[in-house]
Amino acid sequence: MQSMGTSAASGSATTVAPVPFFGLTPELLELQREVRAFSVERLRHRARELEWQPEPRDRVAWDLLEEASARGWRTMGLPRDAGGRGASALELAIVAEELGYGDMGFAVLIDQCLKAQRIIYQLSSGATRERFLERFVKDSRCLLSICFTEPETGSDYILDGDFRFATRAERRPDGGWVLDGHKHFISNAPDAGIFCVFACTDPDSPAVSGTSAFLVFAEDPGFEVVHVHEKMSQRGNNNGRLVFRNVQLPPDRLLGEAHRGYAGSRRILKESAITAGATTLGTARAAYELALEHAKARVQGGARLFDHANVRCRLADMYCELEAARSLIWRAAWAVEHDPAYDYRLGSAAKVHAAEVAMRTCLSAAELFGGLAVMYQECEVNKFLRDCLSFLHSDGAQDSHRLRIAAMTDETTA
């Protein structure tokens, strides 16, 4: 955007430099307010109620998932004519932050659906796409799950190294596929109805050119969730270990081209790490606001905590870092749709920075609460800390993203 100005020296009209605008449109502000109100009024208290339920399925806020579905958030990554909102990367980041502000587990529940639906929709076509939409869009409790992680590969998928998934799929003479292998730590897996599974289909090629994506349904014979991982964080969504034993898939379950599913998913999900950063930012913001409220109410040493200079400096640092993290997230999200030469380093940078800021913020907030911070039923700050800890590895380990940034930097400066 260019604007016309008046030169102070000559009084003549001159063209001044474009002025960037870092705010949100009225539509995005309304979306932000709506999700934030839901998180404060409905989600946060409910998540605390359910977090330590003995049965994993009972920890999921199914009633709130139905409400989120009715508001259009669970399907907003789909095009409008497919039952979604055609949401931009910035819209997805706003929703992720505001849901994370209420509860990280629920935010990840939704975020996994938003990522998986975009892969499945864009890589599928015809009857396969229609079957997916029929089942997913109409069922307000239908969750999706992306299946990358294996014990042997971990965060290798973040890099373009010479690795291969251990899960294999072999093509049958009739064009169908036989899927065998296992995955672990998979978000939403114990409760999902539809899975996007990545498997090696060309062992002679690295993952980027030898991996295919497949559509798998929970009821497919030979597919089983064999274990639900007990976690200290993100307890509002469940992670599972999956086994595929001679799973027979018809030809139309292949998503996209054979051997190109992994590459296709990376092209589609340019904002994946960005929304991960936004999620942990939301939870860290909640910790900061809780600490600020506590500091203004708690009297220590004859004055409110907030009146002590060291506490004021601590809270100021938290504010600075949170604002800087959001700026990078929004800049990266904006670039996904508006920068033809999108720099993939931005997504990793946004995630790495937000995750580090979130941990520093939550640790600092916990220190302001003193011994109360470890009383998990009496002080929420420990939940925020536990949740943010998970994003040091969730959506790719921190050093994997750093190595990715370094590799891309090497390519651009060679």
Stockholm file with secondary structure:
# STOCKHOLM 1.0

chainA/1-414         MQSMGTSAASGSATTVAPVPFFGLTPELLELQREVRAFSVERLRHRARELEWQPEPRDRVAWDLLEEASARGWRTMGLPRDAGGRGASALELAIVAEELGYGDMGFAVLIDQCLKAQRIIYQLSSGATRERFLERFVKDSRCLLSICFTEPETGSDYILDGDFRFATRAERRPDGGWVLDGHKHFISNAPDAGIFCVFACTDPDSPAVSGTSAFLVFAEDPGFEVVHVHEKMSQRGNNNGRLVFRNVQLPPDRLLGEAHRGYAGSRRILKESAITAGATTLGTARAAYELALEHAKARVQGGARLFDHANVRCRLADMYCELEAARSLIWRAAWAVEHDPAYDYRLGSAAKVHAAEVAMRTCLSAAELFGGLAVMYQECEVNKFLRDCLSFLHSDGAQDSHRLRIAAMTDETTA
#=GR chainA/1-414 SS CCCEEECTTTCCEEECCCCCCCSCCHHHHHHHHHHHHHIIIIIHHHHHHHTTCSSGGGGSCHHHHHHHHHTTCTTTTSCGGGTSCCCCHHHHHHHHHHHHHHCHHHHHHHHHHHHHHHHHHHHCCHHHHHHHHHHHHHCTTCCEEEECCCTTTGGGGGSCSSCCCSCEEEECTTSCEEEEEEEEEEETGGGCSEEEEEEESCTTSCHHHHEEEEEEETTCTTEEEEEEECCSSCTTSCEEEEEEEEEEECGGGEESSTTBHHHHHHHHTTTHHHHHHHHHHHHHHHHHHHHHHHHHHCEETTEEGGGSHHHHHHHHHHHHHHHHHHHHHHHHHHHHHHCTTCCTHHHHHHHHHHHHHHHHHHHHHHHHHGGGGGCTTTCTHHHHHHHHHGGGTTTSCHHHHHHHHHHHHHHHHC
#=GC SS_cons         CCCEEECTTTCCEEECCCCCCCSCCHHHHHHHHHHHHHIIIIIHHHHHHHTTCSSGGGGSCHHHHHHHHHTTCTTTTSCGGGTSCCCCHHHHHHHHHHHHHHCHHHHHHHHHHHHHHHHHHHHCCHHHHHHHHHHHHHCTTCCEEEECCCTTTGGGGGSCSSCCCSCEEEECTTSCEEEEEEEEEEETGGGCSEEEEEEESCTTSCHHHHEEEEEEETTCTTEEEEEEECCSSCTTSCEEEEEEEEEEECGGGEESSTTBHHHHHHHHTTTHHHHHHHHHHHHHHHHHHHHHHHHHHCEETTEEGGGSHHHHHHHHHHHHHHHHHHHHHHHHHHHHHHCTTCCTHHHHHHHHHHHHHHHHHHHHHHHHHGGGGGCTTTCTHHHHHHHHHGGGTTTSCHHHHHHHHHHHHHHHHC
//
